[in-house]
Amino acid sequence: MNKYIFTFVCLSFVSSAFAKPAYIECVVSSESEKQPFSVKIDDDSGKVTHSQPGGFAFNADGFFSVDKITYQKIDLFDGIKMVRVFNIDRTDLSATYTSEISSTEFPDKLPSQIITMTGSCNLVEVKQRKI
């Protein structure tokens, strides 16, 4: 009987150890552009969900270090390669977005273009949900 009680108590503590996903709203900007985006960060699964106004969204594997979360999106289309890298600092919620556009057909003739934007994020409080 004590064995069953012990097992139940251990399982109760294990299930409460899982962290809830964090939701954040970010804005990064450069001299000529401002870009807002939302992120759902799930440490337990190692996944990140990124969405922007206008419908652009993607899921990615995240790299979770003690002080930073990094994820990326790579697109290939019509001889163009676009690499988007997002870094979010866990200590102060600063954000960096780097976009590199390069040619896969003529890499020696068309130099790659790199755009870097910096900004900050805020935690979003998630209200009680029905579903």
C-alpha positions in Angstrom: 0.0 0.0 0.0 2.8 2.4 0.9 4.4 1.6 -2.5 1.3 2.9 -4.3 1.1 6.1 -2.2 4.8 6.8 -2.9 4.3 6.3 -6.6 1.3 8.6 -6.7 3.2 11.3 -4.8 6.2 11.0 -7.1 4.1 11.2 -10.2 2.3 14.3 -8.9 5.5 16.2 -8.5 6.8 15.1 -11.9 3.8 16.4 -13.7 4.0 19.8 -12.0 7.6 20.2 -13.1 6.7 20.9 -16.7 6.8 24.6 -17.6 4.0 26.3 -19.5 4.9 27.9 -22.8 5.8 31.6 -22.7 4.1 34.1 -25.0 5.9 37.3 -26.0 5.3 40.3 -28.2 8.4 41.9 -29.9 9.2 44.9 -32.0 12.5 45.2 -33.9 13.5 48.1 -36.1 16.2 49.5 -38.3 16.7 53.0 -39.6 14.0 52.5 -42.3 11.7 49.8 -41.1 9.8 48.6 -38.0 8.7 44.9 -37.6 6.4 43.5 -34.9 6.1 39.8 -34.2 4.8 37.4 -31.7 6.5 34.3 -30.3 5.4 31.2 -28.3 8.4 29.6 -26.6 8.1 26.1 -25.3 11.2 25.0 -23.4 10.0 21.5 -22.8 9.6 20.6 -26.5 12.3 22.9 -27.8 9.9 24.5 -30.2 9.2 28.1 -31.2 6.1 29.4 -33.0 6.7 32.8 -34.7 3.9 34.9 -36.2 3.7 38.4 -37.8 0.9 40.6 -38.8 -0.2 39.9 -42.3 -0.2 36.2 -41.9 3.5 35.2 -42.0 4.0 32.4 -39.5 6.3 29.4 -39.0 7.3 26.8 -36.4 11.0 26.2 -35.7 13.3 24.2 -33.5 14.8 26.6 -31.0 18.3 26.7 -29.5 17.8 27.3 -25.8 20.8 28.5 -23.8 20.9 29.9 -20.3 20.6 33.5 -21.5 19.4 33.4 -25.1 16.9 31.7 -27.4 17.8 31.5 -31.1 15.7 30.2 -34.0 15.7 30.6 -37.7 13.7 30.2 -40.9 15.4 29.4 -44.3 13.5 29.8 -47.6 14.7 28.9 -51.1 12.8 30.3 -54.1 13.6 31.2 -57.7 17.4 31.1 -57.1 17.2 33.2 -54.0 18.1 32.0 -50.5 16.7 33.9 -47.5 17.9 33.2 -44.0 16.1 34.8 -41.1 17.7 34.4 -37.6 16.0 35.6 -34.5 17.7 36.0 -31.1 15.9 36.8 -27.9 17.8 37.6 -24.7 16.2 35.8 -21.7 17.6 38.2 -19.1 16.4 41.6 -20.5 14.1 40.5 -23.4 16.0 42.4 -26.0 15.6 41.0 -29.6 17.8 40.9 -32.7 16.6 39.9 -36.2 19.1 39.3 -38.9 18.1 38.6 -42.5 20.5 37.5 -45.2 19.4 37.3 -48.8 21.7 35.7 -51.3 21.7 34.2 -54.8 22.0 30.4 -55.1 22.5 30.6 -58.9 25.0 33.4 -59.1 26.7 33.7 -55.7 29.9 35.2 -57.2 28.1 37.9 -59.2 25.4 39.0 -56.7 26.7 39.8 -53.3 24.5 38.8 -50.3 22.5 41.5 -48.5 22.4 41.5 -44.7 19.8 43.5 -42.7 20.0 43.6 -38.9 17.2 45.0 -36.7 17.2 45.3 -32.9 14.4 45.9 -30.4 12.7 44.5 -27.4 10.0 42.1 -26.2 7.4 42.0 -23.5 5.8 39.0 -21.8 2.1 38.5 -22.6 -0.2 37.4 -19.8 -2.3 34.5 -21.0 -5.9 34.6 -19.6 -7.9 31.6 -18.6 -9.1 29.7 -21.7 -12.2 27.7 -22.4 -10.6 25.4 -24.9 
